[in-house]
Amino acid sequence: MGCECSKLSSCCWNSEYNEAVPQDHREENEEKGEADDLPAFREYSIDTIRMATSGFAVENIVSEHGEKAPNVVYKGKLDNQRKIAVKRFNRSAWPDSRQFLDEARSVGQLRNHKLVNLLGCCCEGEERLLVAEFMPNDTLAKHLFHWEAQPMKWAMRLRVALYLAQALEYCTSKGRALYHDLNAYRIVFDDEANPRLSCFGLMKNSRDGKSYSTNLAFTPPEYLRTGRVTPESVIYSFGTLLLDLLSGKHIPPSHALDLIRDRNIQMLTDSCLEGQFTNDDGTELVRLASRCLQFEPRERPNPKSLVTALIPLQKETEGVPDVAAAVPLSPLGEACLRNDMTAIHEILEKIGYKDDEGAATEVC
């Protein structure tokens, strides 16, 4: 995984390995979403990881998680030219090397096209590192909250919801129903613009599952009582992500539920989506989100029912916005994007724009 922008390119799967797998076996696994074309999980030496990341070079850092959990993700490339993402944990995060290895090996058995798959790990001395597939097209948070050229379209938002539900269904079927701190930064896009769920959140951390780093306003109610993640907690977090997709903002669930109860659904909807979906589709997504956000965990749906509900809503989509292919902004548009009021004022003066009182007005 990673967040280096690039133009969408050819498929990332290894075609040589594909040819070695029997066709009927591949087709069966494709129906299940399983990825047969990835190498088996392995343990890497620290020297290999250092070489792949150019000595953990600063320019290879693609994400950080702040002072409380300073775990850094680097991009890198192995000798076989496979691009990787390396998560380097804080030295105190995994004091028990055996627990780290057991967790990594367990998650490393998962192979699915809806996941950013874990390729291996490194556990030498105090080093604790995870090695995963590299995803070149940024996070959902970037495309949803911090877009620069154009907002994410409705069809792609629906695809994200479905693929995420399918990823959770797969993990649940493999005995990995727990996912820690599910949020928009845990979803990234591969080189074909398909959303993938990060494997890093599947790792049960050294605090025995007590791992919500988001604002408490967005955490499941039962987590505040017990301090533990449950499968139902993951569904609650999925509900918050549905709200993100619908609104283009991070809205506290309690506020969203108040709006839903007051039938003020328009206040939840991203104005950039006007005309892209029917009232029925919007109502269905709101209904699904409210089911996921039920206070009582047992009243929330399971991943399989989420998939069933989301499949009929799917539309044709062209993928995530490609900044490089965007229509260039006008000088005024660029100034507005920068919030450069001085430049805006100068441009308006040049074109002779006046407000009602005869003065040049700063607008964008």
C-alpha positions in Angstrom: 0.0 0.0 0.0 1.1 3.6 -0.3 0.1 7.0 -1.5 2.2 7.9 -4.5 0.0 9.3 -7.2 0.4 7.8 -10.7 -1.5 7.4 -13.9 -3.5 4.2 -13.9 -1.5 1.5 -15.7 -1.6 -2.2 -16.6 -2.6 -4.9 -14.2 -0.3 -5.5 -11.3 -0.7 -9.3 -11.2 2.2 -11.5 -12.2 1.3 -12.9 -15.6 4.1 -15.5 -15.6 2.8 -17.0 -12.4 -0.7 -16.9 -13.8 0.3 -19.1 -16.7 1.6 -21.7 -14.2 -1.7 -22.0 -12.4 -4.3 -24.3 -14.0 -7.1 -22.3 -15.7 -10.0 -24.0 -13.9 -8.3 -23.4 -10.6 -7.7 -19.8 -11.4 -11.3 -19.2 -12.4 -12.6 -20.9 -9.3 -10.4 -18.6 -7.1 -11.4 -15.5 -9.1 -15.0 -16.2 -8.3 -14.0 -16.3 -4.6 -11.9 -13.2 -5.0 -8.8 -15.1 -3.9 -5.4 -14.1 -5.3 -3.4 -17.1 -6.5 -0.8 -15.0 -8.3 1.1 -13.7 -5.2 4.1 -15.3 -3.6 3.7 -17.2 -0.3 4.2 -15.2 2.9 7.9 -15.2 3.9 10.2 -13.7 6.5 12.7 -11.0 5.1 16.0 -10.1 6.6 16.5 -6.5 7.8 19.3 -6.1 5.2 16.8 -6.9 2.4 14.3 -4.4 3.7 17.0 -1.7 4.1 18.1 -2.2 0.5 14.5 -2.2 -0.8 13.8 1.2 1.0 17.2 2.8 0.4 18.0 2.6 4.0 14.6 3.8 5.2 15.1 7.0 3.3 12.9 9.9 4.2 11.9 10.4 0.6 10.4 6.9 0.7 8.0 7.7 3.5 4.4 7.5 2.3 2.5 7.8 5.6 3.0 8.4 9.3 0.7 8.0 12.3 1.6 10.7 14.7 3.4 10.9 18.1 1.2 8.4 20.0 1.8 5.6 17.5 4.8 6.6 15.4 4.6 3.7 13.0 6.0 4.7 9.6 5.1 3.3 6.2 7.8 3.3 3.4 7.6 2.4 -0.2 10.3 0.2 -1.6 11.3 -2.3 -4.4 12.6 -5.8 -4.0 15.3 -7.3 -6.2 12.7 -8.9 -8.4 11.3 -5.4 -9.0 8.1 -6.0 -7.0 7.0 -2.7 -5.4 6.3 -3.0 -1.7 5.0 -1.0 1.2 6.9 -1.5 4.5 5.3 -0.7 7.9 8.0 -0.1 10.5 6.6 -0.2 14.0 7.7 1.8 17.0 10.2 -0.2 19.0 7.8 -0.6 21.9 4.8 -1.7 19.9 5.6 -5.4 19.8 7.8 -6.4 22.7 6.9 -10.0 22.3 8.6 -11.2 19.0 6.7 -14.5 19.1 3.3 -12.7 19.2 4.3 -10.5 16.3 5.5 -13.4 14.1 2.3 -15.5 14.9 0.1 -12.6 14.0 2.0 -11.7 10.8 2.0 -15.4 9.7 -1.7 -15.7 10.3 -2.6 -12.5 8.4 -0.1 -13.5 5.7 -2.2 -16.6 4.8 -5.0 -14.4 3.5 -5.0 -13.8 -0.3 -7.7 -11.8 -1.9 -8.1 -9.2 -4.7 -10.0 -6.9 -2.3 -7.2 -6.8 0.2 -3.7 -5.2 0.2 -2.1 -8.5 0.8 0.7 -9.1 3.3 3.7 -10.5 1.6 6.0 -11.0 4.6 7.5 -9.6 7.7 10.9 -9.0 9.4 11.6 -9.6 13.1 15.3 -9.0 13.9 16.4 -7.6 17.2 14.0 -4.7 18.0 12.9 -4.3 14.4 9.2 -5.2 13.7 8.3 -4.7 10.0 5.4 -5.8 7.8 5.8 -6.1 4.0 2.7 -5.6 1.8 1.7 -4.9 -1.8 2.3 -1.3 -2.8 -0.8 0.6 -3.9 0.1 3.6 -6.1 -3.2 5.6 -6.2 -3.6 7.1 -2.7 -6.1 6.6 0.1 -9.9 6.9 0.2 -9.3 9.9 2.5 -7.3 11.7 -0.1 -9.9 11.2 -2.9 -12.9 11.8 -0.6 -11.8 14.6 1.7 -8.7 16.2 0.2 -9.3 16.1 -3.6 -7.7 18.7 -5.7 -9.1 18.3 -9.3 -12.5 16.7 -9.0 -14.6 14.9 -6.3 -15.1 11.2 -6.3 -18.1 10.2 -8.3 -21.1 8.4 -6.9 -20.5 5.2 -8.8 -17.0 4.9 -7.4 -18.2 5.5 -3.9 -20.6 2.6 -4.3 -17.8 0.4 -5.6 -15.7 1.3 -2.5 -18.6 0.3 -0.2 -19.1 -3.0 -2.0 -15.4 -4.0 -2.3 -14.9 -3.1 1.4 -17.9 -5.3 2.4 -16.5 -8.1 0.2 -13.1 -7.8 1.9 -14.7 -8.0 5.3 -16.8 -11.0 4.2 -13.7 -12.8 3.0 -11.7 -12.1 6.2 -14.6 -13.2 8.3 -14.8 -16.5 6.3 -11.1 -17.1 7.1 -11.6 -16.5 10.8 -10.2 -12.9 10.8 -13.4 -11.0 11.6 -11.7 -8.4 13.7 -10.3 -5.2 12.1 -8.7 -2.5 14.1 -9.6 1.1 13.5 -11.4 0.8 10.1 -11.4 4.3 8.5 -10.9 6.1 5.2 -7.1 5.9 5.5 -7.2 2.1 5.6 -8.6 1.9 2.1 -6.2 2.5 -0.8 -6.4 2.2 -4.6 -4.4 -0.1 -6.8 -3.0 0.6 -10.3 -6.3 -0.3 -11.8 -8.2 2.1 -9.5 -9.8 -0.7 -7.6 -10.2 0.0 -3.8 -8.4 -2.4 -1.5 -8.6 -2.8 2.3 -5.2 -2.6 4.1 -4.0 -5.8 5.7 -2.3 -3.8 8.5 -5.6 -3.3 10.3 -6.0 -7.1 10.6 -3.0 -7.3 12.9 -4.0 -7.7 16.6 -1.6 -5.3 18.3 0.3 -5.6 21.5 -2.5 -4.0 23.5 -4.7 -7.0 23.0 -7.0 -5.4 20.5 -7.4 -2.1 22.2 -6.6 -0.1 19.1 -8.9 2.8 18.1 -6.9 5.9 17.3 -9.7 7.8 15.8 -11.7 10.5 17.7 -13.9 8.9 20.4 -16.9 10.5 18.6 -16.5 7.9 15.9 -15.8 4.8 18.0 -18.4 2.1 18.5 -20.4 2.5 21.8 -19.4 -0.9 23.1 -15.7 -0.1 22.6 -16.1 2.9 25.0 -17.5 0.4 27.6 -15.1 -2.5 27.1 -12.0 -1.2 25.3 -12.2 -4.2 22.9 -12.9 -4.6 19.2 -15.5 -7.1 18.2 -16.9 -8.2 14.8 -19.9 -6.0 15.5 -17.6 -3.0 16.2 -16.1 -3.4 12.7 -19.6 -3.2 11.2 -20.2 0.1 13.2 -17.0 1.5 11.7 -18.2 0.4 8.2 -21.4 2.5 8.9 -19.2 5.5 9.6 -17.4 4.9 6.3 -20.8 4.8 4.5 -21.5 8.2 5.9 -18.1 9.4 4.7 -18.9 8.2 1.2 -22.4 9.8 1.2 -21.3 13.1 2.6 -17.7 13.6 1.5 -17.1 14.6 5.1 -16.3 12.8 8.4 -19.6 13.3 10.3 -20.0 12.0 13.8 -22.5 9.1 13.8 -24.7 10.6 16.5 -25.2 13.7 14.5 -25.9 11.7 11.4 -28.5 9.6 13.1 -30.2 12.7 14.4 -30.4 14.0 10.8 -31.7 10.6 9.6 -34.4 10.6 12.3 -35.5 14.1 11.4 -35.6 13.0 7.7 -33.1 15.7 6.9 -31.1 13.4 4.7 -30.2 16.2 2.3 -27.9 17.6 4.9 -25.9 14.4 4.8 -25.4 14.3 1.1 -22.4 15.7 -0.6 -23.5 18.6 -2.8 -20.9 17.5 -5.4 -23.0 14.4 -6.1 -26.1 16.4 -7.3 -27.7 14.5 -10.2 -25.5 11.4 -10.0 -28.0 9.2 -8.1 -31.7 8.6 -7.5 -33.5 9.3 -4.2 -34.1 5.6 -3.9 -30.3 4.8 -4.1 -29.5 7.6 -1.6 -32.2 6.4 0.8 -31.0 2.8 0.6 -27.4 3.8 1.4 -28.6 5.9 4.4 -30.8 3.0 5.6 -27.8 0.6 5.4 -25.6 3.1 7.3 -28.2 3.5 10.0 -28.4 -0.3 10.4 -24.7 -0.5 10.9 -24.7 2.3 13.5 -27.3 0.7 15.8 -26.4 1.1 19.4 -26.9 -2.6 20.2 -24.2 -4.7 18.4 -26.6 -7.6 17.8 -28.9 -5.4 15.7 -26.1 -4.6 13.1 -25.9 -6.6 9.8 -23.1 -9.0 9.0 -20.6 -8.6 6.1 -22.5 -11.1 3.9 -25.8 -9.2 4.2 -23.9 -5.9 3.5 -22.6 -7.4 0.2 -26.1 -8.6 -0.7 -27.5 -5.1 -0.1 -24.8 -3.2 -2.0 -24.6 -5.3 -5.2 -27.9 -4.0 -6.7 -26.8 -0.4 -6.1 -23.6 -0.7 -8.3 -23.2 1.6 -11.3 -20.6 1.8 -14.1 -17.6 3.8 -13.0 -14.4 5.1 -14.6 -12.2 4.9 -11.5 -10.7 7.4 -9.2 -10.1 10.9 -10.4 -6.8 11.2 -12.3 -5.3 14.5 -11.4 -2.9 14.4 -14.4 -5.9 14.2 -16.8 -7.9 16.9 -15.2 -8.9 20.0 -17.1 -6.5 22.9 -16.2 -8.0 25.5 -13.9 -8.2 29.1 -14.9 -6.0 31.7 -13.0 -9.0 32.6 -10.9 -9.7 28.9 -10.2 -6.1 28.3 -9.2 -6.2 31.3 -6.9 -9.5 30.1 -5.3 -7.9 26.6 -4.8 -5.0 28.3 -2.9 -7.4 30.6 -1.0 -5.1 33.4 -2.3 -7.3 36.4 -1.6 -4.7 38.9 -2.9 -4.6 37.1 -6.3 -8.3 36.8 -6.4 -8.8 40.5 -5.8 -6.2 41.5 -8.5 -7.9 39.2 -11.1 -11.4 40.6 -10.3 -10.1 44.2 -10.6 -8.5 43.4 -14.0 -11.8 42.0 -15.4 -13.7 45.0 -13.9 -15.9 43.0 -11.6 -17.8 45.2 -9.0 -20.1 44.3 -6.2 -23.3 46.2 -5.4 -21.4 49.0 -3.7 -19.0 49.5 -6.6 -15.9 47.8 -5.0 -14.1 44.8 -6.4 -15.3 41.7 -4.5 -13.3 38.7 -3.3 -15.3 35.6 -4.3 -14.7 32.1 -5.5 
